[in-house]
């Protein structure tokens, strides 16, 4: 009997947040425990709630869910039925995310895989709405991921945001802090308003140079804050 059949037989019950197993495990694998129906119910619940975030669940979103989470072809009809049950009954998706986040806290690769799958579902119709992005950020936080980790995962699916502090400093999201500090210092040296003027740029460029230096400084301060570092001049 497949997990999907077992979920169907359980009706609405597996999708009640209180039905999920409490955390009691260790491990470093990237896979959930075998036959963990609670995990599967939580993932289906998250997928269904995300699909509803923009107001409608499309066939494309269900197809993407089935492909991302590797349901066998013979389970296709069951997946659709389970998904429809979940979208009607799931309440408080944060509870789902927190429960599996705690249970699999020592398997961050598994949790990141779930978030990757949710990003693919969100993008199934060609656009990720603000509501869907907030959903994804909330799930990431419930999984215990930092803001910088969320930015890295987001960028891997959608490309960097224009105001992404790592993009502004030209460093990868997983860069060591010493590399970030070096990039910041070099950019400030190259773009300091006084230096721009000294290099012969027209005076009218000075205003833009001040704005750019402010953006660089703000990006550096944001990264320090996200990484739990005291913000102070370097």
Secondary structure, DSSP 8 states (H G I E B T S, - for coil): --HHHHHHHTTTGGGSGGGS---------SS--TT-HHHHHHHHHHHHHHHHTTT---HHHHHHHHHHTT--GGGHHHHHHHHHHHHHH---HHHHHHHHHHHTTT-HHHHHHHHHHHHHHHTTTS---HHHHHHHHHHHHHTT--HHHHHHHHHHHH---TT-HHHHHT--TT--HHHHHHHHHHHHHHH-HHHHHHTT--TTHHHHHHHHHHHHHHHHHHHHHHTT------
